[in-house]
Amino acid sequence: MALGLAVLTALAAGVSCQTVDPGPDFVLPAVQYDANYFFCVVEPQILMGGLTINNQTCGGTSSQGCHYSDKVPEMPLQALPKPVACSGGIPVNSGDVAAGTAPALNLASVSLEMSPIYTDAPIFLWPTQTIQAHPAHVYDANNAAIVNILKTWAATQ
């Protein structure tokens, strides 16, 4: 019986709560969202203005303003002459979205402004003017189409 009690005590000590030192090189992995969904839905409908109000886009009222210039260092965007061609939610030509292309650079930049909880994401908060300092009201916070797109993209991580 003493041996059994000793074993139970040892097991209980082994499963007790303790902290773990992650070490000096600990890095949280970057959250990656579905790139195809970005290229085929987020970029054309939100960034390029398909669902915005007041003729605003993330570039302002022209492709030379706001995020498409060096005026706004947060979320820098590359202007696209037209959206990436997609079929079935996938870019038709993988070269159009290859590393270093404007759409790939935009994905990287916008992903940094996204959050797994879309209502906490700067890409939602700033252009809806939930954060008052944003200079343009790009879309409404209760726009069902915008909300559904961002909620869906957030879930693709």
NORCORVEN-V289168 format. One record per backbone hydrogen bond with DSSP energy under -1.0 kcal/mol. CO is the residue of the C=O (numbers start at 0). NH is the residue of the N-H. E is the energy in kcal/mol with one decimal. If there is no record, write none. Layout:
# NORCORVEN-V289168
co=<CO:CO>
nh=<NH:NH>
e=<E:E>
This chain:
# NORCORVEN-V289168
co=<0:1:2:3:4:5:6:7:8:9:10:33:34:35:36:36:37:40:41:41:42:43:44:46:52:56:57:61:64:65:66:84:89:92:93:97:100:101:102:103:104:105:106:109:110:112:116:117:120:120:121:124:124:125:126:126:130:135:137:139:142:143:144:145:146:147:148:149:150:152>
nh=<4:5:6:7:8:9:10:11:12:13:14:37:38:39:40:41:42:44:45:46:47:49:50:57:55:59:66:64:67:68:76:91:86:95:96:100:104:105:106:107:108:109:110:112:113:122:119:120:123:124:125:129:130:128:137:138:133:137:52:142:146:147:148:149:150:151:152:153:154:155>
e=<-2.2:-2.0:-2.1:-2.4:-2.2:-2.2:-2.5:-2.5:-2.1:-1.5:-1.0:-1.7:-2.9:-2.6:-2.1:-1.7:-3.1:-2.2:-2.6:-1.6:-2.6:-1.2:-2.1:-1.3:-2.1:-1.8:-1.9:-1.3:-2.0:-1.4:-3.3:-3.0:-2.7:-1.7:-1.1:-2.3:-2.5:-2.4:-2.4:-2.1:-2.2:-3.1:-2.4:-1.5:-1.2:-2.4:-2.8:-1.3:-1.8:-2.7:-2.2:-1.9:-1.5:-1.8:-1.8:-1.5:-1.7:-1.1:-2.8:-1.7:-2.8:-2.6:-2.1:-2.7:-2.9:-2.4:-2.6:-2.6:-1.5:-1.3>
